[in-house]
Structures are given as C-alpha cells and as structure tokens.
Amino acid sequence: MKTIKIINNQLIIQIPYDIGLVNLIKTSFSPRFWDSNLKVWKAPVNEKNILATYSLTTYHQFIVSPETIQEIEKYKTIFDEQRKVADVKIAASKAIDANIEIPSSLKGELFPFQKAGVQFIENTNGRTLISDSMGLGKSVQSIAWTLLHPEKVPILVICPATLKVNWQREFEKWTSVKSYIINSKDTNLRCIKGIDAYIINYDIVEKMKDLLIKMNFQIIIMDECSAIKNVKAKRTKAINELVKGVPHILALSGTPLLNRPIEMYTTLKLLSPLNFGNYFEYASRFCGMHRTRWGLDVSGATNIQELSNKLRSTVMIRREKKDVLTELPDKTRVIVPQICDLKEYKKVENDLVNYLIETKNKTRLSAEKINQVEQLAKIEYLKQEAVKTKIPLFIEWCKDFMENDEKLVIFAHHRSFIEKLMLELKEYNPVKIMGGMSSEEKQKSIDSFQNDKNCKMFIGSITSAGMGITLTTASHLVFLELMFVPALHDQAEDRILRIGQKNACTIYYFIAEDTIERDIYNLLQSKRKIFQELMQDKNNIIENTDNNILNDLINKLENKNGIN
C-alpha cells in the first residue's frame, strides 16, 4: 500500500520496497530523508512537497489521510493562481507574433514569430534560453534585442569556432555595430577602439578568462550552449566565473532539452538559479539520480512535463518550423564562412598566378584552347586545396549541428572527401552515394536515410546523387564543395525540397574565406540571377556555364594580381 499522511507538520510516506517507487519519492520530494527505524520516508510540509503529494495522488494512486487532503485544499488556491500565471507564461513561450516595436537601426524586417522572440527576451529581462528549431533565426532575434538596449555594451558572443565569422557577418548584415573576433594572441581588448560586440570561441575562453572579465560585458550570448553541458569541464568553470555579475545572458540552442535534462543544468543555473535549484536538487527531480557501484547516475529523465512547463514559464522560448511554416520561404541559402589556415593554399595560388603570367601573351586559337584545359585543371586543383583547408572545421561544424538531433544531407564531389567524411562522422551512421555504386546500393542508402531514425547523415556526390532521388526526411543540406554549374547545385538542393517535405529548408554553403570558393559562390549567385531573367534552356546553361565561370575566375585572379 502507498500512503501519505501528515504528523507533526511532516509528511510521512510509506511504500512497499520497489526501486521505481523509491526513485519516484526521491525525485518528487525535496528535502526528504529515510527514517530507518520507522521504515518510512519523511518530508517537511511546504508548498513544493504538497504539490508533489497532489501529483502522486492524481497520477500514482497514493492514498492520503484526511489531514493531508485538508492541507492540499489549503494550498489549492495558491496552486491555481500559480498555474494561471504559469499558463500565460507558457503561452508566451510559444508565441508567433507580438506588437513590440523593433528599433529602426535593425537593417531589415523580422518575421512576426521573430518579433515574438524579441518580446519574450524582453519579458525575461534578457536572461533567456532561445530554443527555436534550426533555421528560425535565433541569432537575429538576439541581435535585435540588443538594439533595444544600445547602452548595454560591450556585448560578448561565445560560439563554436566554426561560427565566429558567421556571427560577425550577422552583425554586419543586420546592424551598424562593429564587431571583433578575439583570437588567442590578443592581450588588450580595450585598445581596440570603436568595438561594441566581441566574438570568441568556447575553446579559448578559459585561456582568455581574466582578460574577458576586465571588459565588464553587459550582455553575453552563448550560441550552441550545449558546449558547456559538462559541469566539470574547464571551459564550463571559466564561463561560470565570466558571467558573474553580467546582467543579461542569452543562451541559444535548437536542441530539445528533454532527452538528457542534466546536459542543460549548467545553462539553466546561469540563467535562473533560483528556479532550478542546486545540482543535486535538479538531478534528483529531473534526471532520475540514483547511486550505482560506480557513483551517481544522472543520465535519466524524470518529471519531464514539469520540467518542460518550468522551462517555458521561466526562461525558454521554443517554436518549431511547423508552427511558423506559413511565414517562412520554402528555401533559404546561408553562407557559413570560415577562417582557415591558408599556408598551403597560397602556395598553390601563387603557382597558378605565375602560370597565368607566363601564358598571358599566347594568342593563337589552338594555344587558347590548350590553355583553357590547363587553366581548368589548375583551377580545379586550387579549388580542392581550398576544400582541404576547411575539412577539420567542416567536421566540427557537422558534429555541432548533430547536437540539434536533426538529419543532415551533405554534398561533396571528390571521392576522397566523401570517404573521409564517412570515416570521421561514422558515429552518426551515415550513408553515401557516389560514382561506381550499383542502383541497388544507391537505393539501399536512400531507404536507410529516409526510414532509419538512427541514420542521421546522407553524404552524396553532386554528380551521382544530385538528381532523381528524394531525401525529404531532412530539411537541412550543406555543400562542402562547389561546382561551376549553378544548375547542379539547384538540382542537388531540390533533393530535400520535394513533395513530402513538411518543413522550410535551409541550404548551407560552407565557404573558406579569402579563397577561390568565395569568388565561385558569388559567380554562381550572379549566374543564377541572369539565368532566371533570361529563362534560358537548362541544357544550354549546363553546357556553357563551365567556360563562363572559368573565364570570370581567371579574370578575377589576373585583376587581383595586376596581370595585364
């Protein structure tokens, strides 16, 4: 029999021995202790424990004494009022529109649901977990809110290394705020004049901690905040010190919190420590904490609905694509720029420049044809070198993306790059399609990606997998390599944007900055516009684009290096 009664202002909980019931008591009542003499659990009568009692009687068939029922009734009015307030706040955490006035200093218009996000940040006084699903603009909502408070500078953005340049581009795109990317060699940030937003990656926060603390940041934005999920990690401890006294903290994560709640504890502690208690209280209540022969196990998930409600009524806003689908374009292209080590790339580029200088004076038609073949080969070699420089960053970006628990389609071109990705990303059970595979092998890869929830990645060759297949279980696609033909990219993009796709799609172009990739991407975009305007036949587009873009690239290289 499971009973609860009140004696001397204490709850007395009696249960038959069952490990599940024991864990239920441990996660429901705080504080509580085991009376080994009476063989009962005891807990003080307080609001939290009375609420837990009410829950146990409702959902777990506990029998309560008349005195306990009276106590529940005494608190019922309080519970009802709290529930009404919480319901209003929970509704706000799902809002898809708001009347908030966005400062004119924001360059561009926000979607209504993004305005609602800015309003939510304002309502929570800038201590907010923005947990919108991928592609809904968590960064621009954060930036827009900072413009409501221009006096609260400087701002610090902490993000994965692969996103630093992207954040700088977001500031440039949406504001007139000058931003600066901090590197490990910086020794005095105050000497850098005119900067209101600083950007740093998680990996070097610990090393730069003392320097950062001296900056007296007013707003800290932590992008992909799951990077501090490990309580004991040095970076987590460094950030804990850094945020002390910082009035506003925005944490961004598209990852639903409910699979492993313990991973969000460090973030929640920073945002709202009073609401989520200390580590052991949180772990006991929401993570099924129990002792094993190897120590405490906090990998579980308990009282999930309570946690979800608490998150939404205190710090978290979360909208999914399906909630705002009518507001979104079918497809959004996003550049993911990267700063890479270009030492080896520059050697290859210099060789190409020297070749162009040597062949510049050759004017015979036959020579021009030969040169074009040679030029294409050398441009291709330079393009591959650019890809090599960004491979480690690309793998890191993919792993960060996987924290969102969504499927991802990756397109590359060369077999060596595809095989490397298959090896480096094997923990996500990727499948591939590339040249040399049979029709049966290709279909097996497609079926696995579409139907197997554990198969998180599809890695395909643009030429072998860019047409005729459906990959609609993903709404995110990224290009590692760029081709010279816009139509090939468009066809590859359409693998996820097909009948059966229920979400707006995001297309990422992973670009190595200061390399030929930036020029190729810009040329692809300009060619797209021309083709759209002229409405040319696609076959002609594919046939002629190689040479057109090749000539443009050669001209850019010659102009850049003063070759007349």
N, C-alpha and C positions, 0 to 999 in steps of 0.2 A: 504494500500500500504506500502511496506517495501523499504525504500530508504536510501542511504548513499551518502553524499556529503561532500566536503571539503570547509570550510570557515575559513579564518584567521588561517591557519595551524591547524585546528581542524576537526576531523571527526564528522559530525552531523548525528546521526542515528535516523530515525523516523519509528516507528512501531505502528500498532494498538495494543490495550491492549490485551494481551494474556499471561498467566503465563508461557507457554512454550517458547514464544519468549523473554520474559523478562529474563528468566534463560539463554537462548541462548546468549543474549547480555552480561550478567554478566560473563558468562564463556568464552566468546570469546575475550573481550577487557580488557586490563589492562595497566594503570589505566583507569577508566571511572567513570562518575557521571551523575546523573539525574538532568536536568535543569527543575525545576518545573514551571517556568514562560513560557518557550517556549514549554514545553511538549516533549522534545527530550533528547536522550542520547548523551553525548559528550565524546570524547576520543582524546588524542593527536595523531598527526601523527608520528608514529615511526614504525620501522621495524615489530615488533610483531603485531601491530594493522592493518597495511596494509596487512600483511599475513592473518589475521583474516578476513579482508574485502574481500580479494580474495576468501577465503573459503566460505564466505556467498553468494557471487555472483555465485559461482560454484555449491554449494550443496543446497542452501536455497532460490534461486530465488530472492535475493535482487536486486533492481535497483540502479545503481550507476551513478553519474554525470560524464560528460566527464573529469572534472578535477581529479576526483578520478581514472578514468581509466588511465590517464596520470601518476598519482602517482604510481599506480600499475606497469605500464610498467617501470617506473624509477627504481623500486626495483626488477623487474623481473630477471635481470641478477644476482643480489645478491642471489635471491631465488633459481635460477637454480644452481648456484655454491654450495650453501649450501646443496641443495638437492643431488647433485652428491657426495659430501663428506659424507653426511648422509647415502646415499645408500651403499657406500663402508663399512662404519662402521656397518650398519645393516647386511650386508652380513657376516661380520666378526663375528657377534654375533650368527650366525647360522652355523659357520664353523665346519666341521667334520674331518679336517686334517690340519696339519701345519708342517713346517720343523724345528721348534725350537729344539735345542739340549738340552736334559734333562740331568742334572748332573749325573755322574756315581754313586754318593752317594745314589741315589734312588735305593732301593732294588726291582727290578722287572721292568717289561715293562708296559708302558701305552698304551692304545688303541689310535689310531690316533685321535679320537674326543677328548680324554682327553688331548693330546698334544695341540690341538687347543684351549682348555680351558686355559691351561697354557700360551699360546701365547696371548690370549685375556687379561688375568690378567696383563701380562707384558705390553701390549699396553695401558692399562688403569692405568698404574703406581701403581698397587696394590690397587686400590680403586674400587672394583668390586662387583657386585651382581651376584653370581653364582646361576642361577635358573634352572639348568637342572632338568628333572623329576627324580623321585625316582629311585635309583639303578644305576645311571650312574657315581657315584664316585666323588661327589662334594668335599669330604674331601681329597681324594688323589690328586686331582688337586690343591687344596690349599696347601697341604704339599709339592708337587713337586715344586710349585712356590717359596716357602720359601727357598728351596735348591738352587735356582738360586741366592739367596742373603744371604749367610750364615753369613755375617757380621751384618745383621739386626736382632739382638737378644737383649733382650728376646722376645719371642712370647707369646701371651695370647690367649687361646681358651675359649670362653664363650658359653656354651651349656646347654640344659636341663639336669637335674640331672641324668636322665636315660642314657645319652650318654657319661658321663665322662670317664668311664672305656673303652668304645669303642674307644674314641679318643686316649687314652693312648695306646691301642693296635694298632691303626693305625700308630702312631709314631714308635712303636716297629717293626711293620711289614715292613714299607717302608723306615725307616731311622735308623741312629745310634744316633739320637738326644735323649737326656734323657729328659723325661717329668715328671711333678709332679702335682698331683691332690691337689688343695688347699681346705682345709676344714675351717670351721668357727672358729676353735681354733688356727689357725696359727697367729702368731704375728710378725714374722720377716722372710720374704721370702728370703732376701739376705743371710741369714746364711745357706741356703740350697745350697750347692756347686755343681757345675757341671750341673746345670739345664738350658736349653735354651728354654724350652716350658712349660708353666704353663696352667693348665686346671681348670676352675671354672664353677659352675652352676649359672644361672641367679638369683636364689633365694637369694644368699648371696652376690651378687655384691655390693648392697647398703651398707651392713654392713662392707665390706672389702674395700670400695672405696678408702679411704685415703692411706691405705697400698698399694693398686694396683697402684695408681698414682705415688708413690715414686719409682716404679720399672722402669719407663721410657720405657714402651713397645714400640717396633718399628713396630710390626705387631699385629693387633688384628683380630681374626677370630670369627665371630658371627654365630654360627650354629643355624638353625631354628630361623632366625632373626625376625620372626613374634612375638616372645616373647616380643618385645619392640614396638608393634603396638599402644599401648595406650600412647598418648602423655603425659598425666598427671600422669602416674604411677611412683612410686618412683624408680623402677628399671630403667625405661627409663631415668629419670633425672640423675640418678647415672652414667649410661653409657654415656650420653651426656657429663658429666664432665670428665669421664675417657678417652674418645677418643680425647679430645682437645690436639692438638699438635702431635698426633700419625700420622705418615706419611702414613701408609698403613692399610686399613680396608677392609677385605673380609667378605661379608655378604652372607650366604648360606640359600637358601630357595627353595624348589621344588614347592612351591605354585604359580600358575599363579596369577599375580597381578591385573587382570583386573576386578574381581568381586566387590571388595571394595577397590578402589585405596587409600583411606585415610589410610588404615592399613599399607601401605608401606611408608608413608610420613617420619616417624622418621628415617627409614633406609636410604632413599634417601637423606635426609638432611645431614646425617653424611657422605655419600659417595660423594655427589656433590651438595652442597647448591646453587651454582650459577646457576645450570641448572634447578632447580626445585622451586626456589623462596621461599618466606616465606609461612607459614601455610595457610594464607587466600588466597594468590595468587594460590597456589596449589589446595586448596579445591574448590575455585571458578571455576577454569578451568577444573578440572578433577573429581570432586566429586559432582557436581551439588549443591553446597552450597546455601541454602536458609534459611530464617528466619521463624520459626514457633512460636506458642504461648509458646513453651517450650524452645526456644532458637534456635541455628543454627543446621540445619540438614546437615550433610556431608556424608551421607550413600549412595549417588548416584554414578553413573559412567557416565561421560560425556567426549567427545572428546577422546574416547578410542584409536582410531587408532593413533592419535597424541601422546598420552602418550606412546603407545607401541613403536612407532618409536623413540621417545625421549629416552626411556629407552635403547633400543638396540643401539642407536647411541652414547650413553654416558657411561653407567655403566653395562648394563646387558647382560650376555650371557645365552642363553637358547636353549637346544636341547631336543627333546623328544625321547623316545625309538624307535618309528617308523623311526626316522631319521638315527639311527645308528644300527638298528636291525641286520644287517649282521655282525657287529663286535662283538656282544655280545654272550656269551654262552646261551644255552636255559634256564639254571637254575644256579643260584648262591646261595650257602649257606653262611649265615652270622651269626656269633655269636654276640649276644647283651649281653655282660657281665654286671652284676650288683653287687654292693657292698650293702649288706643288713644287717639288724640288726640280728645277729645270736645267740642272747642270748638263746632263747627257743630252737632253733635248736641244739645248743651244748649240752643242757641237754639230748635231745633225742639221740644224737650221743653217748654221754657218757654211757647211759643206754645200747645201743647196744654193745659198746665195752666191758662193764662189762659182758654182756651175753655171748659174744664170749670167753672171758677168762674162764668163768665158764664151758662152754661146750666143750672147746678145747680138753679135754682128753677123751671124749666119742668116742669110735672107733667101737662099734658094728654097723652092717649094718642097723638094724632097727632104732637105735638111729640116724644114719646119715640121714636116710630118714625123721625122725621126725624133726631133726634139720633143714633140708633143708626147710621144710614147715614153721617152725618157723622163720628161717632166712629170707625167702622171705617176710613174713608178717611184720617183723621188718624193713627190708629194705624199704618196701613199705610205712610204717609209717614214716620213716625218709625222704623219698622222698616227701611225702605230706607236711611234716613240712618245707622242703626247698621251696616248692611252696607257702606256706602261707607267708613266709618272703618276697617274691617278689611281691605279689599281688598288693599292693599300687603302686609300681614302674611300674608294668606292665600296670596298668590302666592309669597312667600318660603317659607312652610311647605310648599307643594306641591313647590317646587324642592328643598328639603331632603329631602322624602320620596322624590323620584326618585333620590336617591343610593343608595337601597336596591334599585334595579333591579327594582321590582315594579310591577304595573299598579294604577291608581287610578281609582275611579269618583267623580265629583263631581256633586252635585245642587244646583241653584240654582232660581230661579223666574223672575226677570225676564230678558227677552231681552237687555237692555243689559249685565247682569252676565255672562251666558253668552258673549256676543260678546267682552267684554273678556278673559275667561279664555282663550278660543280664541286671541286675539291674543298675550297675554302668555306663554302656555305652548305656543306653536306648535312649539318645539324638540322636544316630546315627541309630535308627530304626533297631536294629539287629534282625536276625532270628537265630533259633537254630535247630540242630538235635541231639538228644541223645536217649538213650535206653528208651523203653516204648511208643514211638510215633508211630502212625499208618503210613502206606505207604502214605496215602493221606496227612497227616500232614507234613511228610517229603518233599513230592513233592511240597506242597504249599510254604515251606520255600525256596526250591531251586528256584522255579519260581520267588518268590519275590526278591531274591538276584540277579538273572540273569536279570530280566526285569524292576525292580523298581529302578529308579535312586536315590530315597530318602533312599533306604535300603542300607546302607554303610558297614554293617558288617554281616558276617556269623560266628557263633560260633558253632563248632561241636565237638562231641565226636570222638576220633580217631577210636574207635572200631565200632561205629554206622554210622559214616559219612565218614570214610576213604577210602571207596571203592564204585565203581559203580555210582558215581554222578559227574556232571560237574559243575564247578564254574569258568568258563573262563572269566567272566566279571572282575575278579580280577587277578592281576599279582603279588600280594604280599601275603604271607602266613606266619603266625607266630605260633610257638609251645610254649604254656605255660607250658605244662607237657611233660615229656619224658617217653617213653615206653622202655622196654628191648629188643624189636624186631626191628631191622633195617628195615625189610620189611614193617612193619606197618607205619613207617614214610615215606618210599618211596612211598607207595600207597597213603597216605594222600597228599603228595606233588604233586602227579600226578592229583589231583582234579583240579588244575589250569593249569597244563602243559598238555593240551589235544588238540585234533583237534578243531579248532575255536579260540585258543589262538593266538593273534596277537603281543604280547609283550614278551620280555625276562622276566623270572620270578625270583623273589628274595624270598628266604626262610630264615626266621629269627628263630634262636633258642635263646630264652630268658633264660639266664643262671644265676642262683645265684652263684656267685663266692665263693670259699672255702667251697663248699658243695658237696654232693654226685652227684649233677647234672653235674658238670664238669667231673667227672670220668665216668658217664654214657655216656655223649656225646662223649668223647674220645674213649670209648669202642665201641660205635655204629659205629664211623668212621673206626676204625680198623677192625671191623667185616665186614663192607661193602667192604673193600678192599679185605679181604680174600675171601668173597663170590664171588666177581667179578672175582677173579683169578681162583677159583675152579669151577665156573659155576655150583654150586650145585642146586638141585631142590628146588624151593621156599618153597614147603610144608615142606621139611626137615629143611630148615632154620628157619621157623616159629616155628616148633616143638622143635628144640634143642637150640634156642638162649637164652631162659629164663634162663636155667640152666647154660649155658656157661658164660653169663654175670654176673649172680648171683655169681658164684664161683669166677670170676675175682674181683668183688666188695668186696667180703668177704676177699679175699687175700690182696687187697689194704688196707682195713681197718686194717687188722692184721699187715701188714708191717708198716703202718703209726704209729701204737700204740705199736710196739715192741712185739707183741704177737707171741711167738714161738710154 
